[in-house]
């Protein structure tokens, strides 16, 4: 697969220019996946199936009202991430995942990285031990953190960055040899994407990365994929309703949680989780 041209380094909160090629593989074979409200347009690459906002909309913002940080941490403990000394949570926000993960990794030092001031609040409230402001691709960040961590987690982070491929490679750079990378991302092939159309929450994100693309990139970088799982976060129906509509919102939330256990291993599962090991000895 040819190396794509560099993606424009725009802010997470501001639109970027319309582009005529895929930010993942560089192909010019694009088609419109959907057009949504507030002039949001999602294009899909016919060569690699990567979907992305084109042009980038300022409406994209990380949000996961139905995410269970504790369930994710428990699943990672069961996946065999035994007693890591140091862990960087990328896109940590207020640091709720490190806070939840301490129950299962009590001897691990958790640091947080986020492009917003939320990470500084996470530090002040004791959810992370070190706070780093920016993206991994922000100049100087990767060099400062190079080879420091046994685990790097990117939970619903790659969908919001200007260049997810560069961010992924930078994540491997801050891992120690033999360290583990954890990625969670929306599954573009979820049946909810078709059912809800432009109301499906991930259709508001900057990027939708197909699982095969991520796995292929990790293999190309010499990593061993140790775990791949489809999981479901009960939020699709909840976030489809505007918050002022309280009665439908409450009903949708109840239905999301009722259907959640039934959809985990079906085409409706809305998330995938990948754990990969960086080459080398720890």
N, C-alpha and C positions, 0 to 999 in steps of 0.2 A: 504494500500500500504506500503510495507516495506521501511524502511529508507535506502537510498542509501549510499554506502561507500563514504568517503570524496573524493572530486575531488582534483586532484593535483593543488596546488596553483602556477600556472605558470603565467608569465607576460602576459599582453594583447598583447605584440608584439613579443613573442617568442613561438615556437611550444612546445607542451607537448607530453608525451609518448602516444603511442597507447594503448587504453584500451579495455577490453573485456566485459565491462558491461555498462549499461545506466547510465549516470551521474544524471538522474532525479529519476528513480525508482529502479535502481540496477539490472534490468533484464539482463541476458546474451543472450537474444534472439534478436540479431542484424542482420540487413540486410543492404546491400549497397543501399543507395538512389540514389547516382550518383557519378561519378568520373569526375572531372573537370580539367582545365588546372593547370599548376604549382603544380602538384601532390596533389591537394586538393581532399580529399575523404570525402563524407558526409554519415554517417551511420544513420539508423533510427531504433528505438526500436520497435519491433513487439508487445510489451506488452502495451506501453503507447503512441507510435507515436512520442516521442521526437526525434528530429534529431540533429546531432552534427558532427562537423569536427573530424575525427578520422584517424590519429593523428591530433592534433591542428596545423593549418597552421599559419606561421608568416604573411600571406597576409591579415588576418582579421583586419580591422580597421573601426571604426565608420565613416559612410559617408551617407549623406542624401541630395543630391543636389536638390531634388524636394520638400523638406519638407516646409510647411508653418507654421511657429511658431505662427503667428498671428491667423490663422484658428484654431489651436489647443487650444490656449488660449481662443478664443471666445467660442468654444464648451464647454470648462470647465466652463466658466462663466455661460453659459446657463444650464449646468448640475447641478447648484445649489451650487457651492463652494463659499458661500457668505462670503466676507470680512475676509479671514484668516489673522491672525496676522503675522504668520511666515511660510515661504515656503522654502524647500530645493529641488533644482533641481539636481538630481544625474546624473552624466555623462553629465554635462552641457557644456563641451567644452569651447567655447569662451563666453558663457553666452547669446546667442542670444534668447533663449526661455524666460528667465527672463526679458530681455529687451522688448520683444514683449508683455509679459503678463502684464506689468505695465499699459498698456492702459485699461485693463479690471479689474485689481486689484490694484488700485492706492494707497491703504492704507496698502499694504502687504510688508513686508520686505523679500526680496529674497536673499538666500544664494546659493552658488554653490559648488558642489563636483565633482572632476574629477581626474583620475589617471595621467593626464599630466599637464604640465606647462601652458596649455591654460587657466585654471581657474584663475591663478594668473594674467594673462593679462586681463581677464574679470573683476577682482577686480580693476586693475589699470585704466580701462576704464569706471568704474562706472556701469557695468552691474549687478554686484552682490554686496551685502553689506559685506559678509564674504566669503572667499575662503578657501576651505578645499581640501587638496591634498590626493588622494588615492581612494580606493573603500570603501564601507561600511564595508566590511569584512576585511579591512586592520587593523591589531592589533591596538587597542586604539581609532579608529575612532568612532565606535558605542558607546563606553562608554563615550566619550567626548560629543557626540551629543544626548545622550539618552533623549527621551521624550521632545525634544525642539520644535517640529514643528507641525503646524496644517495641513499642506499638504506636502507630499513628492511626487515628480514626477520622473518617470524613463522612459524617452522617448527614445526608441530604445537603451536602455542601457543593458538590460539583455542578449541580443543576443551576447554581446562581453565580458562577464566576465567569469572567469574560473568556477565558481560555482553559477549559477543563482538562485538556490533554497536557498542557504545560503544568497545571496545578498538580495533576496526578504524578508526573515525573518528579516534580519538586518534593512531593511527599516521600518518594523513595529515597531522595537524597538526604532527608533528615532522619531516616531510619538507620539503625546500626545494622551491620551484616547479620543476616539471619533473623532480623526483626519482622514484625507482621504489620501489614496494612489492612485496615478494615474500611470497606466502602458500603454505604447504603445509598440507594438512589431509587427514584420512581421508575416503575416498570412501564415503558411506553406501550407494551402490548397488552396491558391490563384491559379486561373487558369493560371496566369502568370508564376508560378513555373513550370508547365508542359510545357507551350508553349515555354519558353526561356531556360529551362534546366539549364545547368551550367552557362549560361549568366545571369540568374536572380540574381540581386544584393544580396538578402539575402542568397543565396546559398554560398556566400563567408564568411558568419558570422560563429562564433564558435558554436552557438546554434540556433535552431528554436523551439520555445515553442508552442505547440498547445493550443488554447484557453481553451478547457475543462480541461487541466492539470492545468493551472493557476487558473481557477475558483475553481477547487477542492481543490487546496492547500490553497487558501484564505479562503474557507469555513472551512477547517480543522483547520485553525489558529483562527477561531472564528470571521472572518470578515464578513460583509454584503456587497455583491456586489450590488451597487446602479445603476450603468450604464455599459452597454456593447454595443459597437457599432463597426460596420465594416466601415472603412474609406479608402480612397484611396489617396496615395501620388504620383503625376505624375512624376515618375522617372524611371520606369522599362525599357522602350525602350531607354531612354537617356543613362543610365549607361551600357547598353548592348554593346554600340559602344565605341571603343577606342577613346580617345580625339584627336589624330592626324587626324582622319577621320572627318574633319570639316563639310563637306556638309551633309553626312548621320547623323552626330550628331545633326545638326540644324534641320533636317527634323524629326528625332526621338523625339527631344524635343518638337517641334510644335505638333506632333501627340500625345505625352503624355498629353499635356495640353488640346488638343482638346477632347480626349477620357476621360479625368479625370472625368468630371461631369456625364458621362454616365455609369461609372463603379463603382460608390460609393456603390451601393446597389446590385451588381452582384457578381458572383463567381470570377471576376477579381480583386475585392477590395484586396489590398495587405497588409493591416494593420488592427489590431484590437486595440480598446481602452477600458480599464477597469478602472472604479472608484470604490474603495472599502472603507468601513468605518471600522476603527479599533474599537473593542469593548470598552465599557466604556463611561463615560460622559465627555464631553469637559469642 
